[in-house]
Amino acid sequence: MSNHVLVPQPPVTRSNLNPATTWIVDGGPNLPSPLSAPKPTLVIAADSGFHHAQRLGLKVDVVVGDLDSIATDEGYLTSQGILVERHPTDKDASDLALAVRFAQSLGAQQIHILTGGKGRLDHVITGLLLLGSAQSLGHQIVTHCGNSRAVALRAGQDFELETSRGSWITLIAIEGDTRVHTEGLRWNLSSEVPLTPFSSEGLSNEILAQPTIEVRSGIVLVIATELEE
């Protein structure tokens, strides 16, 4: 029998959270890959993402969701100084969307979403399209899944992800009349020709140099995939 006693931690409130660099750990069957940088100032778990965060050795500050897939008592979470924002099971938004909304309500501008990517296809797709929502555009939100990273860009928003020569990049228009000008790719796009929404026209382009991606109109989802080491 262990002699160790769990010591309750001081309560966490919204006012003492630091959202400067926010990591959101998504749920799902696969453990997300750890990030080496930047280090988080705030870690939010989307429901069962709490267990993934624990396996990654992260200290969770907030758990958001309906808690239907988390195997930890809410009382235990709060006793460990974790803020819990619980939502009803019958809700209009996913746990991930609620976690992003919570981060944005704190003023978070740099958000990194860690996801294992596998699981229900509808969750995977809506999780990516979430980047291009009106609430997310204008924030620096990057989704990390394995060796791929995804961002959404609108007109006037710069592409800021560092990439490697020989890696791959995919551009998917998610709005009508999306026009993109690119440089540094094997097959560069011209803004004179619109990118057809949800088409494969921008699939698997090779990176020859750090790319320039200028969205002249519309919204584009950019997925950069590094080569396997």
For each residue, the residues with C-beta under 8 A, 3 or more apart:
1:
2:
3:
4:
5:
6: 79 80
7:
8: 79 80 81
9: 79 80 81
10: 81
11: 78 81 83
12: 16 17 61 62 81 82 83
13: 16 17 83
14: 17 83 106
15:
16: 12 13
17: 12 13 14 42 61 62 83 106
18: 41 42
19: 22 41 42 103 106 107 108 109
20: 41 42 108 110
21: 38 39 40 41 42 110 112
22: 19 40 41 42 43 44 103 106 108 110 111 112
23: 35 40 42 43 44 58 111 112 113 114
24: 44 45 46 49 96 99 100 103 111 112 113 114
25: 32 43 44 45 46 49 50 52 53 56 58 60 114
26: 32 46 49 52 96 99 113 114 115 116 127
27: 46 47 48 49 52 65 69 95 96
28: 48 49 52 115 116 117 118 119 123
29: 116 118 119
30: 116 117 118 119
31: 52 55 56 116
32: 25 26 52 56 114 115 116 144 145
33: 114 144 145 146 147
34: 56 57 114
35: 23 38 112 114 144
36:
37:
38: 21 35 110 112
39: 21
40: 21 22 23 43 58 112
41: 18 19 20 21 22
42: 17 18 19 20 21 22 23 61 62 103 106 108
43: 22 23 25 40 53 58 59 60 61 62
44: 22 23 24 25 60 61 62 63 64 99 102 103
45: 24 25 48 49 50 52 53 60 62 63 64 99
46: 24 25 26 27 49 64 65 94 95 96 98 99
47: 27 50 63 64 65 66 67 68 69 70 95
48: 27 28 45 51 52 69 70 71
49: 24 25 26 27 28 45 46 52 53 95 99 114
50: 25 45 47 53 54 60 63 70 72 77
51: 48 54 55 70 71 72
52: 25 26 27 28 31 32 45 48 49 55 56 114 116
53: 25 43 45 49 50 56 58 60
54: 50 51 57 58 60
55: 31 51 52
56: 25 31 32 34 52 53 114
57: 34 54
58: 23 25 40 43 53 54
59: 43
60: 25 43 44 45 50 53 54 63 82
61: 12 17 42 43 44 82 83
62: 12 17 42 43 44 45 82 83 84 85 99 102
63: 44 45 47 50 60 67 70 77 82 83 84 85
64: 44 45 46 47 84 85 87 95 98 99 102
65: 27 46 47 68 70 85 86 87 95 98 99
66: 47 86 87 88 89 91 95
67: 47 63 70 74 84 86
68: 47 65 89
69: 27 47 48
70: 47 48 50 51 63 65 67
71: 48 51
72: 50 51 76 77
73: 76 77
74: 67 77 78 84 86
75: 78 79
76: 72 73 79 80
77: 50 63 72 73 74 80 82 84
78: 11 74 75 81 82 83 84
79: 6 8 9 75 76
80: 6 8 9 76 77
81: 8 9 10 11 12 78
82: 12 60 61 62 63 77 78
83: 11 12 13 14 17 61 62 63 78
84: 62 63 64 67 74 77 78
85: 62 63 64 65 98 102
86: 65 66 67 74
87: 64 65 66 91 95 98
88: 66 91
89: 66 68
90:
91: 66 87 88 98
92:
93: 97 98 101
94: 46 97 98 123 126 127 130
95: 27 46 47 49 64 65 66 87 98 99
96: 24 26 27 46 99 100 113 115 123 127 130
97: 93 94 100 101 126 130
98: 46 64 65 85 87 91 93 94 95 101 102
99: 24 26 44 45 46 49 62 64 65 95 96 102 103
100: 24 96 97 103 104 111 113 130 135 136 141
101: 93 97 98 104 105 135
102: 44 62 64 85 98 99 105 106
103: 19 22 24 42 44 99 100 106 108 111
104: 100 101 107 108 111 135 136 139
105: 101 102
106: 14 17 19 22 42 102 103
107: 19 104
108: 19 20 22 42 103 104 111 139
109: 19 139 140
110: 20 21 22 38 140
111: 22 23 24 100 103 104 108 139 140 141 142
112: 21 22 23 24 35 38 40 141 142 144
113: 23 24 26 96 100 127 141 142 143 144
114: 23 24 25 26 32 33 34 35 49 52 56 144
115: 26 28 32 96 127 143 144 145
116: 26 28 29 30 31 32 52 119 145
117: 28 30 124 145 146
118: 28 29 30 124
119: 28 29 30 116 123 124
120: 123 124
121: 124 125
122: 125 126
123: 28 94 96 119 120 126 127
124: 117 118 119 120 121 127 128
125: 121 122 128 129
126: 94 97 122 123 129 130
127: 26 94 96 113 115 123 124 130 143
128: 124 125 131 143 150 221
129: 125 126 132 133 174 221
130: 94 96 97 100 126 127 133 136
131: 128 136 141 143 150 151 152 221
132: 129 136 137 152 174 175 219 221
133: 129 130 136 137
134: 137
135: 100 101 104
136: 100 104 130 131 132 133 139 141 152
137: 132 133 134 152 154 157 219
138: 154 157
139: 104 108 109 111 136
140: 109 110 111 160
141: 100 111 112 113 131 136 151 152
142: 111 112 113 149 150 151 161
143: 113 115 127 128 131 149 150 151
144: 32 33 35 112 113 114 115 148 149
145: 32 33 115 116 117 148 149 150
146: 33 117
147: 33 225 226 227 228
148: 144 145 223 224 225 226
149: 142 143 144 145 161 223 224
150: 128 131 142 143 145 221 222 223 224
151: 131 141 142 143 159 161 221 222
152: 131 132 136 137 141 174 219 220 221 222
153: 157 158 159 213 215 219 220 222
154: 137 138 157 215 218 219
155: 215 216 217 218
156: 215
157: 137 138 153 154 215
158: 153
159: 151 153 211 212 213 222
160: 140
161: 142 149 151 222 224
162: 210
163: 167 169 207 210 211 224 226
164: 167 207 226 227
165: 207 208 209
166: 206 207 227
167: 163 164 206 207 224 225 226 227
168: 204 205 206 207 224 225
169: 163 185 205 206 207 211 222 223 224 225
170: 202 203 204 205 222 223 225
171: 180 182 189 195 202 205 213 220 221 222
172: 198 199 202 220 221 223
173: 178 180 194 195 196 197 198 199 202 218 219 220 221
174: 129 132 152 178 197 198 218 219 220 221
175: 132 178 197 218 219
176: 197 218
177: 194 217 218
178: 173 174 175 194 195 197 215 217 218 219 220
179: 191 192 193 194 195 215 216 217 218
180: 171 173 189 191 195 202 213 214 215 216 218 220
181: 188 189 190 191 212 213 214 216
182: 171 185 188 189 205 211 212 213 214
183: 188 209 211 212
184: 188 207 208 209 210 211 212
185: 169 182 188 189 205 206 207 208 211
186: 205 206 207 208
187: 205 206
188: 181 182 183 184 185
189: 171 180 181 182 185 193 195 202
190: 181 193
191: 179 180 181 214 216 217
192: 179
193: 179 189 190
194: 173 177 178 179 218
195: 171 173 178 179 180 189 199 201 202 218 220
196: 173 199 201
197: 173 174 175 176 178
198: 172 173 174
199: 172 173 195 196 202
200: 203
201: 195 196
202: 170 171 172 173 180 189 195 199 205 220
203: 170 200
204: 168 170
205: 168 169 170 171 182 185 186 187 202
206: 166 167 168 169 185 186 187
207: 163 164 165 166 167 168 169 184 185 186 210 211 224
208: 165 184 185 186
209: 165 183 184
210: 162 163 184 207
211: 159 163 169 182 183 184 185 207
212: 159 181 182 183 184
213: 153 159 171 180 181 182 220 222
214: 180 181 182 191
215: 153 154 155 156 157 178 179 180 218 219 220
216: 155 179 180 181 191
217: 155 177 178 179 191
218: 154 155 173 174 175 176 177 178 179 180 194 195 215
219: 132 137 152 153 154 173 174 175 178 215
220: 152 153 171 172 173 174 178 180 195 202 213 215
221: 128 129 131 132 150 151 152 171 172 173 174
222: 150 151 152 153 159 161 169 170 171 213
223: 148 149 150 169 170 172
224: 148 149 150 161 163 167 168 169 207
225: 147 148 167 168 169 170
226: 147 148 163 164 167
227: 147 164 166 167
228: 147
229:
